[in-house]
Amino acid sequence: MTTYLRRALVASPTAQAQAARASLADAWDWCPIEQADVVIALGGDGFMLQTLHTLLDMRRASVPVFGMNLGTVGFLMNE
């Protein structure tokens, strides 16, 4: 039996993050963050923290977030 993860894609409003979002838009079937089993966050450290706070506010703190660094520093994000 195959289990599929429901993925949400969120991106900061920067041009680089929005371009990455557009290129990933057709890669999977994405769902709203409220329904996701895993969240992919495109942006910088600030956007990662914003995404984590959003999940905490929704009481969904157990949802893993994979951050892709499209910011300037990237201490919290993956390349």
CORSUL-V889855 format. One record per pair of residues at least 24 apart in sequence whose C-alpha atoms are under 10 Angstrom apart, sorted by the first residue. I is the first residue (numbers start at 1). GAP is how many residues later the second one is. D is the distance in Angstrom with one decimal. If there is no record, write none. Layout:
i:I gap:GAP d:D
i:I gap:GAP d:D
This chain:
i:4 gap:33 d:9.2
i:5 gap:25 d:9.9
i:5 gap:31 d:7.6
i:5 gap:32 d:5.7
i:5 gap:33 d:7.0
i:6 gap:24 d:7.0
i:6 gap:25 d:6.4
i:6 gap:26 d:9.0
i:6 gap:27 d:9.2
i:6 gap:29 d:7.1
i:6 gap:30 d:4.9
i:6 gap:31 d:5.1
i:6 gap:32 d:6.6
i:6 gap:33 d:8.6
i:7 gap:24 d:5.9
i:7 gap:25 d:8.1
i:7 gap:26 d:7.8
i:7 gap:28 d:8.3
i:7 gap:29 d:5.2
i:7 gap:30 d:6.1
i:7 gap:31 d:5.2
i:7 gap:32 d:5.7
i:7 gap:33 d:7.3
i:7 gap:58 d:9.9
i:8 gap:24 d:5.7
i:8 gap:25 d:5.1
i:8 gap:26 d:8.5
i:8 gap:27 d:7.9
i:8 gap:28 d:5.5
i:8 gap:29 d:7.9
i:8 gap:30 d:6.5
i:8 gap:31 d:4.8
i:8 gap:32 d:6.1
i:8 gap:33 d:8.4
i:8 gap:57 d:9.4
i:9 gap:24 d:7.6
i:9 gap:27 d:9.2
i:9 gap:29 d:9.0
i:9 gap:30 d:6.0
i:9 gap:31 d:5.0
i:9 gap:32 d:6.2
i:9 gap:33 d:7.7
i:9 gap:56 d:9.9
i:9 gap:57 d:9.8
i:10 gap:29 d:7.4
i:10 gap:30 d:6.3
i:10 gap:31 d:5.0
i:10 gap:32 d:6.2
i:10 gap:33 d:8.7
i:10 gap:37 d:9.3
i:10 gap:38 d:9.7
i:10 gap:41 d:8.1
i:10 gap:57 d:9.7
i:11 gap:29 d:8.3
i:11 gap:30 d:5.7
i:11 gap:31 d:4.5
i:11 gap:32 d:6.0
i:11 gap:33 d:9.4
i:11 gap:36 d:7.9
i:11 gap:37 d:9.4
i:11 gap:40 d:9.4
i:11 gap:56 d:9.8
i:11 gap:57 d:9.5
i:11 gap:59 d:9.4
i:12 gap:29 d:8.0
i:12 gap:30 d:6.3
i:12 gap:31 d:5.2
i:12 gap:32 d:7.8
i:12 gap:34 d:9.2
i:12 gap:35 d:6.1
i:12 gap:36 d:9.0
i:12 gap:38 d:9.6
i:12 gap:39 d:9.6
i:12 gap:58 d:8.8
i:12 gap:59 d:9.2
i:13 gap:29 d:9.5
i:13 gap:30 d:8.3
i:13 gap:34 d:9.4
i:14 gap:28 d:9.6
i:14 gap:29 d:7.6
i:14 gap:30 d:9.5
i:14 gap:56 d:8.6
i:14 gap:57 d:8.6
i:15 gap:28 d:9.9
i:15 gap:55 d:9.6
i:16 gap:26 d:9.0
i:16 gap:27 d:8.1
i:16 gap:54 d:6.5
i:16 gap:55 d:8.4
i:17 gap:24 d:9.1
i:17 gap:25 d:5.6
i:17 gap:26 d:5.5
i:17 gap:27 d:8.8
i:17 gap:51 d:9.1
i:17 gap:52 d:8.8
i:17 gap:53 d:5.9
i:17 gap:54 d:8.2
i:18 gap:24 d:8.2
i:18 gap:25 d:8.8
i:18 gap:52 d:9.7
i:20 gap:48 d:9.6
i:20 gap:50 d:8.6
i:33 gap:25 d:9.6
i:33 gap:27 d:9.6
i:33 gap:30 d:9.6
i:34 gap:24 d:7.7
i:34 gap:25 d:9.9
i:34 gap:26 d:8.1
i:34 gap:29 d:10.0
i:35 gap:25 d:9.7
i:35 gap:28 d:10.0
i:36 gap:24 d:9.5
i:36 gap:27 d:7.6
i:36 gap:28 d:9.4
i:37 gap:25 d:9.0
i:37 gap:26 d:5.9
i:37 gap:27 d:7.4
i:37 gap:28 d:9.3
i:38 gap:24 d:9.3
i:38 gap:25 d:5.7
i:38 gap:26 d:5.2
i:38 gap:27 d:5.9
i:38 gap:28 d:7.7
i:39 gap:24 d:7.2
i:39 gap:25 d:6.3
i:39 gap:26 d:4.7
i:39 gap:27 d:6.2
i:39 gap:28 d:8.3
i:40 gap:24 d:8.7
i:40 gap:25 d:5.8
i:40 gap:26 d:4.9
i:40 gap:27 d:5.9
i:40 gap:28 d:7.4
i:41 gap:24 d:6.8
i:41 gap:25 d:6.1
i:41 gap:26 d:4.7
i:41 gap:27 d:6.2
i:41 gap:28 d:8.6
i:41 gap:29 d:9.6
i:41 gap:36 d:9.0
i:42 gap:24 d:8.7
i:42 gap:25 d:6.0
i:42 gap:26 d:5.0
i:42 gap:27 d:6.5
i:42 gap:28 d:6.3
i:42 gap:29 d:8.6
i:42 gap:35 d:8.9
i:42 gap:36 d:9.8
i:43 gap:24 d:7.4
i:43 gap:25 d:6.5
i:43 gap:26 d:5.5
i:43 gap:27 d:4.5
i:43 gap:28 d:5.3
i:43 gap:29 d:9.1
i:43 gap:31 d:8.9
i:43 gap:34 d:8.4
i:44 gap:24 d:7.8
i:44 gap:25 d:5.5
i:44 gap:26 d:5.5
i:44 gap:27 d:3.9
i:44 gap:28 d:6.7
i:44 gap:29 d:7.2
i:44 gap:30 d:6.0
i:44 gap:31 d:8.7
i:44 gap:32 d:8.1
i:44 gap:33 d:7.0
i:44 gap:34 d:9.8
i:45 gap:24 d:7.6
i:45 gap:25 d:8.9
i:45 gap:26 d:7.0
i:45 gap:27 d:8.5
i:45 gap:28 d:7.3
i:45 gap:29 d:5.7
i:45 gap:30 d:6.7
i:45 gap:31 d:5.6
i:45 gap:32 d:6.5
i:46 gap:25 d:8.6
i:46 gap:27 d:9.9
i:46 gap:28 d:9.2
i:46 gap:30 d:9.1
i:47 gap:24 d:8.8
i:47 gap:30 d:9.9
i:48 gap:26 d:9.7
i:48 gap:28 d:7.5
i:48 gap:29 d:7.6
i:49 gap:27 d:8.8
